[in-house]
C-alpha cells in the first residue's frame, strides 16, 4: 500500500511537469493551428541549460528564471526565422518541417553537451524527504508540485486576464478580423510561440534533478506530451491539465504492475480516447 501511495504522489509530480510541456503544445496549436514536433527539443534545451547552470555554476535558483527566458527567446527566433513560413503549408508540412528542426537541435545538443546521460542534484535547500505514514516523499518533488501550481496560476492570468491574452484569443478565433481591428497578429503568434517555448524550458529545468537527461529525452517526452493533448483536447487548457495528471498517474502506477509497460499504457489510453470520442486531432 505504501508503494502505491508513493507512486500516486510521484504520478502527480510527473503529471505537473507534463502539464508545463503539453500547455505550450496545446497553446501553439490552439492559437496558430500549428503542429510543432520540435516542442520536445525545447524541453531538451531547457534541461541541458538547467544542468549547466545548476550543476556546473551552482545557479539553480537563477536558472528557474533565466532558462525559460532563454528558451522563450530561442522559440521566438525559430518562429520568426523558420516556422512562420509553414503556417499556411498544412499540417503534414508542419510535422515534417518541425521534425527536421528537432533533429537539428538534437545533433546540436550532442555537439555541445555530448551523447551521454547527464544529471544534476537538487539544491541543498530542497534535499531531504517528508514522511507520510510509511511513504517517503522527496522535498524536491513537493517543490516541483508547488512551483508548477504557481506557474499554472500565472499562465491562467496571462491567458484569461491580460491584454495579451485577449489578443491571443481574438487571433485564435479569427486572425483576419483581429488584424482588421488593429491587432498585430504576427507579433501575437510570435509571443505565443515564445510563451509555449518558455514553459517547455522551465519543464526541462524542473525535470532535470529528478531524472537523467540524454539527447533522446526530448523525443520521449514529446510523445507523452502529444498523448496528453490528444486525451485532454488539443485546444482546452483545463482539459490538458487534467489529462496531464491522469497520464502521470497511469504511467507511475502502471509501472508497479507492469514495470516495462508504464509508457505503453499511456498510448493505449490515447488510442481509447481516439476510438471513443471525436477529437479535433481526428478531424484535422
C-alpha positions as CSV (number, residue, x, y, z in Angstrom):
1,X,0.0,0.0,0.0
2,X,2.8,2.4,0.8
3,X,4.4,1.7,-2.6
4,X,1.1,2.5,-4.4
5,X,0.7,5.7,-2.3
6,X,4.3,6.8,-3.1
7,X,3.7,6.1,-6.8
8,X,0.4,8.1,-6.7
9,X,2.3,11.1,-5.3
10,X,5.0,10.5,-7.9
11,X,2.4,10.4,-10.6
12,X,1.1,13.8,-9.5
13,X,4.6,15.3,-9.8
14,X,5.3,13.8,-13.2
15,X,1.8,15.0,-14.4
16,X,2.6,18.5,-13.4
17,X,5.8,18.5,-15.4
18,X,3.8,17.0,-18.3
19,X,1.3,19.9,-18.0
20,X,4.0,22.5,-18.5
21,X,5.2,20.8,-21.6
22,X,1.8,20.0,-23.0
23,X,0.5,23.5,-22.3
24,X,2.8,25.0,-24.8
25,X,2.0,22.3,-27.4
26,X,-1.7,22.9,-26.9
27,X,-1.4,26.7,-26.9
28,X,0.5,26.8,-30.1
29,X,-1.9,24.5,-31.9
30,X,-5.0,26.3,-30.4
31,X,-3.9,29.8,-31.4
32,X,-1.9,29.2,-34.6
33,X,-3.3,25.8,-35.8
34,X,0.3,24.7,-35.9
35,X,1.7,21.2,-35.1
36,X,5.1,21.6,-33.5
37,X,7.0,18.4,-33.4
38,X,10.1,20.3,-32.2
39,X,8.5,21.1,-28.9
40,X,10.2,18.3,-27.1
41,X,13.5,19.7,-28.3
42,X,12.8,22.9,-26.5
43,X,12.3,20.9,-23.3
44,X,15.7,19.2,-24.0
45,X,17.4,22.6,-24.4
46,X,15.9,23.8,-21.1
47,X,17.0,20.6,-19.3
48,X,20.6,20.9,-20.6
49,X,20.8,24.6,-19.8
50,X,19.4,23.9,-16.4
51,X,22.1,21.2,-15.8
52,X,24.8,23.6,-16.9
53,X,23.6,26.5,-14.7
54,X,22.7,24.4,-11.7
55,X,25.3,21.7,-11.8
56,X,28.4,23.5,-13.1
57,X,27.7,27.0,-12.0
58,X,25.6,26.3,-8.9
59,X,22.9,28.7,-10.1
60,X,19.7,26.5,-9.7
61,X,17.5,29.4,-8.5
62,X,18.6,31.9,-11.2
63,X,18.2,29.0,-13.7
64,X,14.5,28.8,-13.0
65,X,14.1,32.4,-14.3
66,X,16.9,32.6,-16.8
67,X,16.4,29.4,-18.7
68,X,12.7,29.9,-19.7
69,X,13.6,33.4,-20.9
70,X,16.4,32.0,-23.0
71,X,14.3,29.1,-24.4
72,X,11.5,31.5,-25.0
73,X,13.8,33.7,-26.9
74,X,15.1,30.7,-28.9
75,X,11.5,29.8,-29.7
76,X,10.7,33.3,-30.8
77,X,13.7,33.3,-33.1
78,X,12.8,29.9,-34.6
79,X,9.3,31.1,-35.2
80,X,10.4,34.3,-36.9
81,X,13.2,32.7,-39.0
82,X,11.6,29.4,-40.0
83,X,8.3,28.3,-38.7
84,X,6.1,31.2,-39.7
85,X,6.7,30.2,-43.3
86,X,4.9,26.9,-42.6
87,X,1.7,28.4,-41.2
88,X,-0.2,28.1,-44.5
89,X,1.5,24.9,-45.6
90,X,-0.7,22.4,-43.9
91,X,-0.2,20.0,-41.0
92,X,1.8,17.5,-43.0
93,X,4.5,20.0,-43.9
94,X,4.5,21.4,-40.4
95,X,5.1,18.0,-39.0
96,X,7.9,17.3,-41.5
97,X,9.5,20.7,-41.0
98,X,9.4,20.7,-37.2
99,X,10.6,17.1,-37.1
100,X,13.6,18.1,-39.2
101,X,14.2,21.0,-36.9
102,X,14.1,18.7,-33.9
103,X,16.8,16.5,-35.5
104,X,19.0,19.6,-36.0
105,X,18.5,20.6,-32.3
106,X,19.4,17.1,-31.1
107,X,22.6,17.0,-33.1
108,X,23.5,20.5,-31.8
109,X,22.9,19.3,-28.2
110,X,25.2,16.3,-28.8
111,X,27.9,18.6,-30.2
112,X,27.6,20.9,-27.2
113,X,26.9,18.6,-24.3
114,X,27.9,15.1,-25.6
115,X,25.8,12.0,-26.2
116,X,25.9,10.6,-22.7
117,X,23.4,10.9,-19.9
118,X,23.8,13.9,-17.7
119,X,22.1,14.8,-14.4
120,X,22.1,17.3,-11.6
121,X,21.3,17.2,-7.9
122,X,18.6,19.3,-6.3
123,X,19.9,22.3,-4.4
124,X,20.8,21.8,-0.8
125,X,17.6,23.6,0.4
126,X,15.4,21.1,-1.4
127,X,17.2,17.9,-0.4
128,X,15.8,15.5,2.2
129,X,12.4,13.8,2.5
130,X,9.0,14.1,4.1
131,X,7.4,11.0,5.6
132,X,3.7,10.5,5.1
133,X,2.9,7.3,7.1
134,X,5.3,4.7,5.7
135,X,5.7,6.6,2.4
136,X,8.8,8.7,1.7
137,X,8.3,11.9,-0.4
138,X,11.4,13.8,-1.6
139,X,11.3,17.5,-0.7
140,X,12.3,18.4,-4.2
141,X,9.2,16.7,-5.7
142,X,6.9,18.7,-3.3
143,X,8.7,21.8,-4.5
144,X,8.0,20.8,-8.2
145,X,4.3,20.5,-7.5
146,X,4.2,23.9,-5.7
147,X,6.2,25.6,-8.4
148,X,4.2,24.2,-11.3
149,X,1.0,25.1,-9.5
150,X,2.2,28.7,-9.2
151,X,3.3,28.7,-12.8
152,X,-0.1,27.4,-13.8
153,X,-1.8,30.3,-12.0
154,X,0.5,32.8,-13.8
155,X,-0.3,31.2,-17.1
156,X,-4.1,31.3,-16.3
157,X,-3.8,35.0,-15.5
158,X,-1.9,35.6,-18.8
159,X,-4.5,33.8,-20.9
160,X,-7.6,35.0,-19.1
161,X,-6.9,38.4,-17.7
162,X,-4.0,40.1,-19.6
163,X,-4.3,42.3,-22.7
164,X,-2.0,39.8,-24.5
165,X,-4.4,37.0,-23.5
166,X,-7.3,38.9,-25.1
167,X,-5.3,39.4,-28.3
168,X,-4.3,35.8,-28.3
169,X,-7.9,34.5,-28.0
170,X,-9.1,37.0,-30.6
171,X,-6.3,35.9,-33.0
172,X,-7.2,32.3,-32.5
173,X,-10.9,33.0,-33.2
174,X,-10.2,35.0,-36.4
175,X,-6.8,36.3,-37.3
176,X,-8.2,38.3,-40.2
177,X,-10.8,40.1,-38.1
178,X,-8.2,40.7,-35.4
179,X,-5.8,42.3,-37.9
180,X,-8.7,44.4,-39.2
181,X,-9.2,45.7,-35.7
182,X,-5.6,46.7,-35.3
183,X,-4.1,43.6,-33.6
184,X,-0.5,42.8,-34.7
185,X,-1.3,39.2,-35.4
186,X,2.3,38.1,-36.4
187,X,3.5,39.6,-33.1
188,X,0.8,37.8,-31.2
189,X,1.8,34.5,-32.9
190,X,5.5,35.1,-32.2
191,X,4.8,35.8,-28.5
192,X,2.5,32.8,-28.3
193,X,5.3,30.6,-29.6
194,X,7.8,32.2,-27.1
195,X,5.4,31.5,-24.2
196,X,5.0,27.9,-25.2
197,X,8.7,27.5,-25.6
198,X,9.4,29.1,-22.2
199,X,7.0,26.7,-20.5
200,X,8.8,23.8,-22.2
201,X,12.1,25.3,-20.9
202,X,11.0,25.5,-17.3
203,X,9.7,22.0,-17.5
204,X,13.2,20.9,-18.5
205,X,14.8,22.7,-15.7
206,X,12.4,21.2,-13.1
207,X,12.7,17.7,-14.5
208,X,16.5,17.6,-14.7
209,X,17.1,16.9,-11.0
210,X,14.5,14.1,-11.0
211,X,15.9,12.1,-13.9
212,X,18.9,11.8,-16.1
213,X,18.8,13.6,-19.4
214,X,20.0,12.3,-22.8
215,X,19.7,13.7,-26.3
216,X,16.8,11.3,-26.8
217,X,14.8,12.6,-23.8
218,X,13.1,15.3,-26.0
219,X,11.6,12.7,-28.3
220,X,10.4,10.5,-25.5
221,X,8.7,13.3,-23.6
222,X,7.3,14.8,-26.8
223,X,5.4,11.5,-27.4
224,X,3.9,11.7,-23.9
225,X,3.0,15.4,-24.3
226,X,1.3,14.7,-27.6
227,X,-0.7,11.9,-25.9
228,X,-1.7,14.4,-23.2
229,X,-3.1,17.0,-25.6
230,X,-5.0,14.3,-27.5
231,X,-6.5,12.9,-24.3
232,X,-7.3,16.4,-22.9
233,X,-8.3,18.1,-26.1
234,X,-5.9,20.0,-28.4
235,X,-7.3,23.4,-27.6
236,X,-8.6,23.0,-24.0
237,X,-6.1,24.1,-21.3
238,X,-8.2,22.8,-18.4
239,X,-8.5,19.5,-20.2
240,X,-4.8,19.4,-20.8
241,X,-4.2,19.9,-17.1
242,X,-6.5,17.1,-16.1
243,X,-5.1,14.8,-18.8
244,X,-1.6,15.6,-17.6
245,X,-2.4,14.4,-14.1
246,X,-4.2,11.3,-15.5
247,X,-1.3,10.4,-17.7
248,X,1.2,10.9,-14.9
249,X,-0.8,8.6,-12.6
250,X,-1.4,6.0,-15.3
251,X,2.3,5.9,-16.1
252,X,3.5,5.9,-12.5
253,X,1.1,3.4,-11.0
254,X,1.2,1.3,-14.1
255,X,4.9,0.7,-13.6
256,X,4.1,-1.1,-10.3
257,X,2.0,-3.7,-12.1
258,X,3.9,-3.7,-15.4
259,X,7.4,-2.4,-15.0
260,X,8.2,-2.4,-18.7
261,X,4.9,-1.0,-19.9
262,X,4.2,2.2,-17.9
263,X,4.5,4.4,-21.0
264,X,2.7,1.9,-23.2
265,X,-0.4,2.3,-21.0
266,X,-0.4,6.0,-21.8
267,X,-0.5,5.3,-25.6
268,X,-3.2,2.7,-25.0
269,X,-5.2,5.3,-23.2
270,X,-4.7,7.8,-26.0
271,X,-5.9,5.2,-28.5
272,X,-9.0,4.5,-26.5
273,X,-9.8,8.2,-26.4
274,X,-9.4,8.5,-30.1
275,X,-11.7,5.5,-30.6
276,X,-14.4,6.6,-28.3
277,X,-14.6,10.4,-28.7
278,X,-14.4,12.8,-31.6
279,X,-11.3,15.0,-31.1
280,X,-10.0,17.8,-33.2
281,X,-6.9,15.8,-34.0
282,X,-9.0,13.1,-35.7
283,X,-10.6,15.7,-38.0
284,X,-7.5,17.8,-38.6
